[in-house]
Amino acid sequence: MTYAITAVILIALVYAIAKAASGDRYSKMTDEQFETEARRSSALGGTVAELQKILDPSHRVEYVQEQQERVEAEGAESGDRPEAGSAASPKS
């Protein structure tokens, strides 16, 4: 058990040193390269979003309900009815 803990600490230390030595990749980019990189969609982000939908399918329904309640509350505070385009109504 002690060997496993020592090995994990040693691997983490080597990884931290290698990461620190490599520097920041964004500091060497031009503005155009950085903007291109920022616009590119992440495959991991899409995967996480799909996993969230599988694990908690009611999350979207709760979000839409909260959004509708917020719009109703804003309309009640001002005395005006909310505008038709103020809340995005989900299509799916």
TORKOL-4160 file (C-alpha; in steps of 0.2 Angstrom, whole numbers, padded with zeros to 4 digits, m for minus):
92
<pt num="1" X="0000" Y="0000" Z="0000"/>
<pt num="2" X="0014" Y="0012" Z="0004"/>
<pt num="3" X="0022" Y="0008" Z="m0012"/>
<pt num="4" X="0006" Y="0013" Z="m0022"/>
<pt num="5" X="0004" Y="0029" Z="m0013"/>
<pt num="6" X="0023" Y="0033" Z="m0016"/>
<pt num="7" X="0021" Y="0029" Z="m0034"/>
<pt num="8" X="0006" Y="0040" Z="m0036"/>
<pt num="9" X="0014" Y="0055" Z="m0028"/>
<pt num="10" X="0030" Y="0052" Z="m0038"/>
<pt num="11" X="0020" Y="0052" Z="m0054"/>
<pt num="12" X="0010" Y="0067" Z="m0049"/>
<pt num="13" X="0026" Y="0076" Z="m0046"/>
<pt num="14" X="0034" Y="0071" Z="m0063"/>
<pt num="15" X="0018" Y="0077" Z="m0071"/>
<pt num="16" X="0018" Y="0094" Z="m0062"/>
<pt num="17" X="0036" Y="0097" Z="m0067"/>
<pt num="18" X="0033" Y="0092" Z="m0085"/>
<pt num="19" X="0018" Y="0104" Z="m0086"/>
<pt num="20" X="0027" Y="0118" Z="m0078"/>
<pt num="21" X="0042" Y="0116" Z="m0090"/>
<pt num="22" X="0031" Y="0116" Z="m0105"/>
<pt num="23" X="0024" Y="0133" Z="m0102"/>
<pt num="24" X="0008" Y="0141" Z="m0108"/>
<pt num="25" X="0003" Y="0136" Z="m0125"/>
<pt num="26" X="m0008" Y="0151" Z="m0127"/>
<pt num="27" X="0006" Y="0164" Z="m0124"/>
<pt num="28" X="0014" Y="0159" Z="m0140"/>
<pt num="29" X="m0001" Y="0160" Z="m0151"/>
<pt num="30" X="m0006" Y="0175" Z="m0162"/>
<pt num="31" X="m0023" Y="0183" Z="m0159"/>
<pt num="32" X="m0030" Y="0174" Z="m0175"/>
<pt num="33" X="m0024" Y="0157" Z="m0169"/>
<pt num="34" X="m0031" Y="0160" Z="m0151"/>
<pt num="35" X="m0048" Y="0166" Z="m0159"/>
<pt num="36" X="m0049" Y="0150" Z="m0170"/>
<pt num="37" X="m0045" Y="0139" Z="m0155"/>
<pt num="38" X="m0058" Y="0147" Z="m0144"/>
<pt num="39" X="m0071" Y="0145" Z="m0158"/>
<pt num="40" X="m0068" Y="0127" Z="m0161"/>
<pt num="41" X="m0080" Y="0116" Z="m0152"/>
<pt num="42" X="m0074" Y="0104" Z="m0139"/>
<pt num="43" X="m0078" Y="0085" Z="m0142"/>
<pt num="44" X="m0077" Y="0083" Z="m0123"/>
<pt num="45" X="m0090" Y="0097" Z="m0120"/>
<pt num="46" X="m0102" Y="0089" Z="m0131"/>
<pt num="47" X="m0099" Y="0072" Z="m0123"/>
<pt num="48" X="m0102" Y="0080" Z="m0106"/>
<pt num="49" X="m0118" Y="0088" Z="m0112"/>
<pt num="50" X="m0125" Y="0071" Z="m0118"/>
<pt num="51" X="m0120" Y="0062" Z="m0102"/>
<pt num="52" X="m0129" Y="0076" Z="m0092"/>
<pt num="53" X="m0145" Y="0073" Z="m0103"/>
<pt num="54" X="m0143" Y="0054" Z="m0100"/>
<pt num="55" X="m0140" Y="0055" Z="m0081"/>
<pt num="56" X="m0153" Y="0069" Z="m0078"/>
<pt num="57" X="m0166" Y="0070" Z="m0091"/>
<pt num="58" X="m0177" Y="0082" Z="m0081"/>
<pt num="59" X="m0164" Y="0095" Z="m0080"/>
<pt num="60" X="m0170" Y="0104" Z="m0096"/>
<pt num="61" X="m0188" Y="0103" Z="m0090"/>
<pt num="62" X="m0183" Y="0111" Z="m0074"/>
<pt num="63" X="m0172" Y="0125" Z="m0083"/>
<pt num="64" X="m0187" Y="0129" Z="m0094"/>
<pt num="65" X="m0199" Y="0130" Z="m0079"/>
<pt num="66" X="m0187" Y="0141" Z="m0070"/>
<pt num="67" X="m0185" Y="0152" Z="m0085"/>
<pt num="68" X="m0204" Y="0154" Z="m0087"/>
<pt num="69" X="m0206" Y="0158" Z="m0068"/>
<pt num="70" X="m0192" Y="0171" Z="m0070"/>
<pt num="71" X="m0202" Y="0179" Z="m0085"/>
<pt num="72" X="m0218" Y="0179" Z="m0075"/>
<pt num="73" X="m0210" Y="0187" Z="m0060"/>
<pt num="74" X="m0202" Y="0201" Z="m0070"/>
<pt num="75" X="m0219" Y="0205" Z="m0078"/>
<pt num="76" X="m0227" Y="0205" Z="m0061"/>
<pt num="77" X="m0214" Y="0217" Z="m0054"/>
<pt num="78" X="m0216" Y="0230" Z="m0067"/>
<pt num="79" X="m0235" Y="0228" Z="m0070"/>
<pt num="80" X="m0232" Y="0225" Z="m0088"/>
<pt num="81" X="m0234" Y="0209" Z="m0098"/>
<pt num="82" X="m0218" Y="0201" Z="m0104"/>
<pt num="83" X="m0214" Y="0204" Z="m0122"/>
<pt num="84" X="m0217" Y="0189" Z="m0134"/>
<pt num="85" X="m0199" Y="0188" Z="m0139"/>
<pt num="86" X="m0191" Y="0191" Z="m0121"/>
<pt num="87" X="m0191" Y="0172" Z="m0116"/>
<pt num="88" X="m0184" Y="0159" Z="m0128"/>
<pt num="89" X="m0197" Y="0146" Z="m0130"/>
<pt num="90" X="m0189" Y="0129" Z="m0133"/>
<pt num="91" X="m0194" Y="0119" Z="m0148"/>
<pt num="92" X="m0189" Y="0102" Z="m0142"/>
